[in-house]
Amino acid sequence: MSECNVDHSVEDVKGKLHQQKQHLPEGMTERLLQFMEQDHTQEILNEIFHLLKKYDLADEKEKTARNKRFQILLANL
């Protein structure tokens, strides 16, 4: 994933999540929505946004890597 200098809001992240929900593993959307109910740093919001960005176009290896990162982030629930 490339670097981006745009700060993404909670609304941006939730919007991207809803765009990609049909492509995410079962239960991931609900867990991410629950995670988003907490306060997070701008760095975390940006990371989640970019993990979700073009998720549907990623190959299986990339999806696996992104899913592992989601799991790490969600372990803080």
A tleap script that builds the chain and sets N, CA, C and O, in Angstrom:
source leaprc.protein.ff14SB
mol = sequence {
  NMET SER GLU CYS ASN VAL ASP HIE SER VAL
  GLU ASP VAL LYS GLY LYS LEU HIE GLN GLN
  LYS GLN HIE LEU PRO GLU GLY MET THR GLU
  ARG LEU LEU GLN PHE MET GLU GLN ASP HIE
  THR GLN GLU ILE LEU ASN GLU ILE PHE HIE
  LEU LEU LYS LYS TYR ASP LEU ALA ASP GLU
  LYS GLU LYS THR ALA ARG ASN LYS ARG PHE
  GLN ILE LEU LEU ALA ASN CLEU
}
set mol.1.N position { 0.846 -1.176 0.000 }
set mol.1.CA position { 0.000 0.000 0.000 }
set mol.1.C position { 0.887 1.233 0.000 }
set mol.1.O position { 1.937 1.261 0.643 }
set mol.2.N position { 0.463 2.224 -0.710 }
set mol.2.CA position { 1.249 3.444 -0.785 }
set mol.2.C position { 0.904 4.389 0.352 }
set mol.2.O position { -0.153 4.291 0.975 }
set mol.3.N position { 1.832 5.310 0.603 }
set mol.3.CA position { 1.622 6.309 1.650 }
set mol.3.C position { 0.621 7.354 1.169 }
set mol.3.O position { 0.548 7.661 -0.021 }
set mol.4.N position { -0.139 7.889 2.100 }
set mol.4.CA position { -1.131 8.912 1.803 }
set mol.4.C position { -1.046 9.962 2.898 }
set mol.4.O position { -0.918 9.635 4.078 }
set mol.5.N position { -1.118 11.211 2.504 }
set mol.5.CA position { -1.023 12.289 3.471 }
set mol.5.C position { -2.382 12.835 3.889 }
set mol.5.O position { -2.457 13.865 4.559 }
set mol.6.N position { -3.453 12.157 3.501 }
set mol.6.CA position { -4.802 12.595 3.850 }
set mol.6.C position { -5.202 11.964 5.173 }
set mol.6.O position { -5.043 10.759 5.368 }
set mol.7.N position { -5.723 12.783 6.083 }
set mol.7.CA position { -6.267 12.252 7.330 }
set mol.7.C position { -7.720 11.883 7.100 }
set mol.7.O position { -8.516 12.716 6.666 }
set mol.8.N position { -8.068 10.637 7.389 }
set mol.8.CA position { -9.412 10.134 7.156 }
set mol.8.C position { -10.223 10.187 8.447 }
set mol.8.O position { -9.742 9.801 9.513 }
set mol.9.N position { -11.448 10.666 8.338 }
set mol.9.CA position { -12.335 10.778 9.500 }
set mol.9.C position { -12.961 9.417 9.806 }
set mol.9.O position { -12.865 8.483 9.010 }
set mol.10.N position { -13.597 9.323 10.961 }
set mol.10.CA position { -14.339 8.112 11.325 }
set mol.10.C position { -15.398 7.835 10.261 }
set mol.10.O position { -15.616 6.683 9.884 }
set mol.11.N position { -16.055 8.883 9.780 }
set mol.11.CA position { -17.086 8.720 8.751 }
set mol.11.C position { -16.487 8.172 7.456 }
set mol.11.O position { -17.092 7.320 6.805 }
set mol.12.N position { -15.298 8.658 7.080 }
set mol.12.CA position { -14.611 8.137 5.890 }
set mol.12.C position { -14.354 6.642 6.040 }
set mol.12.O position { -14.614 5.858 5.127 }
set mol.13.N position { -13.840 6.260 7.206 }
set mol.13.CA position { -13.501 4.860 7.453 }
set mol.13.C position { -14.761 3.996 7.423 }
set mol.13.O position { -14.763 2.927 6.813 }
set mol.14.N position { -15.818 4.446 8.070 }
set mol.14.CA position { -17.068 3.675 8.066 }
set mol.14.C position { -17.635 3.569 6.664 }
set mol.14.O position { -18.167 2.523 6.289 }
set mol.15.N position { -17.531 4.634 5.884 }
set mol.15.CA position { -18.004 4.598 4.501 }
set mol.15.C position { -17.236 3.580 3.674 }
set mol.15.O position { -17.827 2.823 2.904 }
set mol.16.N position { -15.918 3.564 3.836 }
set mol.16.CA position { -15.085 2.603 3.112 }
set mol.16.C position { -15.396 1.184 3.576 }
set mol.16.O position { -15.408 0.252 2.772 }
set mol.17.N position { -15.644 1.025 4.856 }
set mol.17.CA position { -16.003 -0.290 5.397 }
set mol.17.C position { -17.298 -0.786 4.762 }
set mol.17.O position { -17.393 -1.952 4.379 }
set mol.18.N position { -18.281 0.077 4.648 }
set mol.18.CA position { -19.551 -0.333 4.037 }
set mol.18.C position { -19.377 -0.659 2.555 }
set mol.18.O position { -20.064 -1.538 2.034 }
set mol.19.N position { -18.475 0.032 1.874 }
set mol.19.CA position { -18.207 -0.266 0.463 }
set mol.19.C position { -17.586 -1.649 0.288 }
set mol.19.O position { -17.839 -2.328 -0.707 }
set mol.20.N position { -16.781 -2.059 1.249 }
set mol.20.CA position { -16.012 -3.301 1.114 }
set mol.20.C position { -16.601 -4.483 1.884 }
set mol.20.O position { -16.071 -5.592 1.809 }
set mol.21.N position { -17.683 -4.260 2.617 }
set mol.21.CA position { -18.173 -5.299 3.529 }
set mol.21.C position { -18.456 -6.628 2.857 }
set mol.21.O position { -18.243 -7.671 3.476 }
set mol.22.N position { -18.919 -6.636 1.639 }
set mol.22.CA position { -19.230 -7.906 0.979 }
set mol.22.C position { -17.978 -8.697 0.609 }
set mol.22.O position { -18.064 -9.883 0.289 }
set mol.23.N position { -16.823 -8.049 0.652 }
set mol.23.CA position { -15.567 -8.703 0.284 }
set mol.23.C position { -14.756 -9.146 1.497 }
set mol.23.O position { -13.787 -9.893 1.358 }
set mol.24.N position { -15.144 -8.692 2.675 }
set mol.24.CA position { -14.410 -9.007 3.899 }
set mol.24.C position { -14.812 -10.376 4.448 }
set mol.24.O position { -15.907 -10.862 4.166 }
set mol.25.N position { -13.930 -10.993 5.227 }
set mol.25.CA position { -14.273 -12.275 5.857 }
set mol.25.C position { -15.512 -12.127 6.754 }
set mol.25.O position { -15.802 -11.046 7.265 }
set mol.26.N position { -16.212 -13.209 6.924 }
set mol.26.CA position { -17.427 -13.216 7.741 }
set mol.26.C position { -17.130 -12.691 9.143 }
set mol.26.O position { -16.169 -13.110 9.789 }
set mol.27.N position { -17.965 -11.775 9.595 }
set mol.27.CA position { -17.843 -11.219 10.928 }
set mol.27.C position { -16.907 -10.024 11.040 }
set mol.27.O position { -16.930 -9.307 12.040 }
set mol.28.N position { -16.084 -9.806 10.021 }
set mol.28.CA position { -15.101 -8.724 10.091 }
set mol.28.C position { -15.776 -7.350 10.111 }
set mol.28.O position { -15.349 -6.468 10.856 }
set mol.29.N position { -16.809 -7.160 9.315 }
set mol.29.CA position { -17.490 -5.862 9.271 }
set mol.29.C position { -18.042 -5.502 10.635 }
set mol.29.O position { -17.869 -4.373 11.094 }
set mol.30.N position { -18.699 -6.438 11.287 }
set mol.30.CA position { -19.290 -6.172 12.594 }
set mol.30.C position { -18.215 -5.854 13.625 }
set mol.30.O position { -18.373 -4.943 14.438 }
set mol.31.N position { -17.126 -6.608 13.586 }
set mol.31.CA position { -16.031 -6.367 14.535 }
set mol.31.C position { -15.392 -5.005 14.302 }
set mol.31.O position { -15.066 -4.298 15.255 }
set mol.32.N position { -15.214 -4.639 13.040 }
set mol.32.CA position { -14.628 -3.332 12.736 }
set mol.32.C position { -15.570 -2.197 13.131 }
set mol.32.O position { -15.119 -1.167 13.634 }
set mol.33.N position { -16.857 -2.373 12.912 }
set mol.33.CA position { -17.809 -1.336 13.328 }
set mol.33.C position { -17.779 -1.157 14.842 }
set mol.33.O position { -17.830 -0.033 15.341 }
set mol.34.N position { -17.697 -2.256 15.559 }
set mol.34.CA position { -17.600 -2.187 17.019 }
set mol.34.C position { -16.302 -1.483 17.422 }
set mol.34.O position { -16.304 -0.643 18.322 }
set mol.35.N position { -15.217 -1.819 16.768 }
set mol.35.CA position { -13.920 -1.194 17.024 }
set mol.35.C position { -13.993 0.312 16.782 }
set mol.35.O position { -13.391 1.095 17.517 }
set mol.36.N position { -14.730 0.712 15.752 }
set mol.36.CA position { -14.829 2.127 15.387 }
set mol.36.C position { -15.663 2.936 16.380 }
set mol.36.O position { -15.654 4.166 16.328 }
set mol.37.N position { -16.368 2.279 17.265 }
set mol.37.CA position { -17.141 2.984 18.287 }
set mol.37.C position { -16.237 3.569 19.370 }
set mol.37.O position { -16.661 4.433 20.137 }
set mol.38.N position { -15.002 3.099 19.430 }
set mol.38.CA position { -14.032 3.607 20.394 }
set mol.38.C position { -13.277 4.779 19.773 }
set mol.38.O position { -13.307 4.973 18.558 }
set mol.39.N position { -12.607 5.548 20.606 }
set mol.39.CA position { -11.755 6.626 20.108 }
set mol.39.C position { -10.422 6.036 19.668 }
set mol.39.O position { -9.839 5.197 20.355 }
set mol.40.N position { -9.950 6.491 18.506 }
set mol.40.CA position { -8.672 6.016 17.977 }
set mol.40.C position { -7.860 7.184 17.453 }
set mol.40.O position { -8.401 8.229 17.094 }
set mol.41.N position { -6.565 6.990 17.418 }
set mol.41.CA position { -5.682 8.024 16.895 }
set mol.41.C position { -5.907 8.177 15.392 }
set mol.41.O position { -6.456 7.295 14.732 }
set mol.42.N position { -5.472 9.310 14.880 }
set mol.42.CA position { -5.574 9.541 13.439 }
set mol.42.C position { -4.781 8.491 12.673 }
set mol.42.O position { -5.185 8.072 11.588 }
set mol.43.N position { -3.662 8.068 13.233 }
set mol.43.CA position { -2.829 7.044 12.596 }
set mol.43.C position { -3.605 5.734 12.421 }
set mol.43.O position { -3.529 5.106 11.365 }
set mol.44.N position { -4.337 5.327 13.435 }
set mol.44.CA position { -5.132 4.091 13.358 }
set mol.44.C position { -6.259 4.248 12.336 }
set mol.44.O position { -6.492 3.348 11.529 }
set mol.45.N position { -6.956 5.384 12.365 }
set mol.45.CA position { -8.027 5.618 11.390 }
set mol.45.C position { -7.483 5.536 9.966 }
set mol.45.O position { -8.084 4.898 9.102 }
set mol.46.N position { -6.352 6.182 9.728 }
set mol.46.CA position { -5.760 6.152 8.394 }
set mol.46.C position { -5.354 4.736 7.994 }
set mol.46.O position { -5.535 4.331 6.846 }
set mol.47.N position { -4.805 3.990 8.948 }
set mol.47.CA position { -4.387 2.621 8.635 }
set mol.47.C position { -5.583 1.751 8.262 }
set mol.47.O position { -5.527 1.014 7.278 }
set mol.48.N position { -6.648 1.827 9.025 }
set mol.48.CA position { -7.835 1.028 8.715 }
set mol.48.C position { -8.397 1.415 7.350 }
set mol.48.O position { -8.762 0.553 6.552 }
set mol.49.N position { -8.461 2.727 7.089 }
set mol.49.CA position { -8.962 3.180 5.793 }
set mol.49.C position { -8.149 2.550 4.663 }
set mol.49.O position { -8.715 2.052 3.689 }
set mol.50.N position { -6.823 2.571 4.793 }
set mol.50.CA position { -5.982 2.060 3.714 }
set mol.50.C position { -5.953 0.540 3.645 }
set mol.50.O position { -5.683 -0.020 2.583 }
set mol.51.N position { -6.221 -0.130 4.744 }
set mol.51.CA position { -6.390 -1.586 4.691 }
set mol.51.C position { -7.663 -1.941 3.921 }
set mol.51.O position { -7.720 -2.954 3.224 }
set mol.52.N position { -8.676 -1.093 4.061 }
set mol.52.CA position { -9.950 -1.336 3.379 }
set mol.52.C position { -9.924 -0.884 1.919 }
set mol.52.O position { -10.618 -1.452 1.075 }
set mol.53.N position { -9.123 0.135 1.630 }
set mol.53.CA position { -9.087 0.714 0.283 }
set mol.53.C position { -8.691 -0.348 -0.736 }
set mol.53.O position { -7.660 -1.007 -0.606 }
set mol.54.N position { -9.524 -0.494 -1.740 }
set mol.54.CA position { -9.310 -1.456 -2.843 }
set mol.54.C position { -9.122 -2.883 -2.340 }
set mol.54.O position { -8.460 -3.688 -2.995 }
set mol.55.N position { -9.699 -3.203 -1.185 }
set mol.55.CA position { -9.622 -4.566 -0.647 }
set mol.55.C position { -10.163 -5.559 -1.665 }
set mol.55.O position { -9.611 -6.645 -1.844 }
set mol.56.N position { -11.259 -5.171 -2.337 }
set mol.56.CA position { -11.898 -6.061 -3.307 }
set mol.56.C position { -10.990 -6.377 -4.497 }
set mol.56.O position { -11.179 -7.401 -5.152 }
set mol.57.N position { -10.023 -5.529 -4.784 }
set mol.57.CA position { -9.135 -5.733 -5.924 }
set mol.57.C position { -7.830 -6.431 -5.546 }
set mol.57.O position { -7.044 -6.798 -6.419 }
set mol.58.N position { -7.602 -6.611 -4.261 }
set mol.58.CA position { -6.354 -7.226 -3.794 }
set mol.58.C position { -6.355 -8.722 -4.101 }
set mol.58.O position { -7.401 -9.371 -4.112 }
set mol.59.N position { -5.147 -9.255 -4.352 }
set mol.59.CA position { -5.047 -10.700 -4.540 }
set mol.59.C position { -5.122 -11.388 -3.176 }
set mol.59.O position { -5.105 -10.732 -2.135 }
set mol.60.N position { -5.204 -12.699 -3.197 }
set mol.60.CA position { -5.407 -13.452 -1.951 }
set mol.60.C position { -4.262 -13.256 -0.959 }
set mol.60.O position { -4.497 -13.180 0.247 }
set mol.61.N position { -3.044 -13.173 -1.448 }
set mol.61.CA position { -1.896 -12.967 -0.563 }
set mol.61.C position { -2.023 -11.617 0.148 }
set mol.61.O position { -1.785 -11.521 1.352 }
set mol.62.N position { -2.396 -10.587 -0.592 }
set mol.62.CA position { -2.559 -9.255 -0.010 }
set mol.62.C position { -3.726 -9.229 0.967 }
set mol.62.O position { -3.626 -8.605 2.023 }
set mol.63.N position { -4.832 -9.894 0.638 }
set mol.63.CA position { -5.981 -9.947 1.546 }
set mol.63.C position { -5.601 -10.637 2.852 }
set mol.63.O position { -6.006 -10.207 3.931 }
set mol.64.N position { -4.826 -11.702 2.746 }
set mol.64.CA position { -4.378 -12.410 3.945 }
set mol.64.C position { -3.533 -11.497 4.828 }
set mol.64.O position { -3.697 -11.484 6.048 }
set mol.65.N position { -2.641 -10.742 4.223 }
set mol.65.CA position { -1.798 -9.812 4.985 }
set mol.65.C position { -2.655 -8.734 5.645 }
set mol.65.O position { -2.435 -8.390 6.806 }
set mol.66.N position { -3.620 -8.207 4.917 }
set mol.66.CA position { -4.497 -7.178 5.476 }
set mol.66.C position { -5.341 -7.757 6.607 }
set mol.66.O position { -5.531 -7.108 7.636 }
set mol.67.N position { -5.851 -8.980 6.422 }
set mol.67.CA position { -6.664 -9.609 7.465 }
set mol.67.C position { -5.858 -9.824 8.745 }
set mol.67.O position { -6.385 -9.671 9.848 }
set mol.68.N position { -4.591 -10.176 8.597 }
set mol.68.CA position { -3.741 -10.345 9.776 }
set mol.68.C position { -3.582 -9.025 10.514 }
set mol.68.O position { -3.603 -8.997 11.745 }
set mol.69.N position { -3.425 -7.941 9.782 }
set mol.69.CA position { -3.283 -6.631 10.416 }
set mol.69.C position { -4.590 -6.231 11.101 }
set mol.69.O position { -4.573 -5.668 12.195 }
set mol.70.N position { -5.733 -6.525 10.450 }
set mol.70.CA position { -7.025 -6.261 11.094 }
set mol.70.C position { -7.109 -7.018 12.413 }
set mol.70.O position { -7.563 -6.466 13.415 }
set mol.71.N position { -6.677 -8.271 12.423 }
set mol.71.CA position { -6.739 -9.087 13.640 }
set mol.71.C position { -5.899 -8.472 14.759 }
set mol.71.O position { -6.308 -8.464 15.920 }
set mol.72.N position { -4.739 -7.965 14.404 }
set mol.72.CA position { -3.884 -7.307 15.407 }
set mol.72.C position { -4.582 -6.090 15.980 }
set mol.72.O position { -4.600 -5.896 17.196 }
set mol.73.N position { -5.156 -5.270 15.116 }
set mol.73.CA position { -5.862 -4.078 15.578 }
set mol.73.C position { -7.076 -4.437 16.436 }
set mol.73.O position { -7.339 -3.795 17.453 }
set mol.74.N position { -7.803 -5.454 16.022 }
set mol.74.CA position { -9.023 -5.849 16.722 }
set mol.74.C position { -8.749 -6.560 18.041 }
set mol.74.O position { -9.635 -6.675 18.888 }
set mol.75.N position { -7.535 -7.030 18.209 }
set mol.75.CA position { -7.180 -7.688 19.477 }
set mol.75.C position { -7.281 -6.710 20.646 }
set mol.75.O position { -7.310 -7.122 21.806 }
set mol.76.N position { -7.334 -5.436 20.341 }
set mol.76.CA position { -7.443 -4.412 21.378 }
set mol.76.C position { -8.878 -4.148 21.811 }
set mol.76.O position { -9.123 -3.249 22.616 }
set mol.77.N position { -9.825 -4.912 21.295 }
set mol.77.CA position { -11.236 -4.722 21.671 }
set mol.77.C position { -11.458 -5.108 23.114 }
set mol.77.O position { -12.580 -5.016 23.612 }
savepdb mol mol.pdb
quit
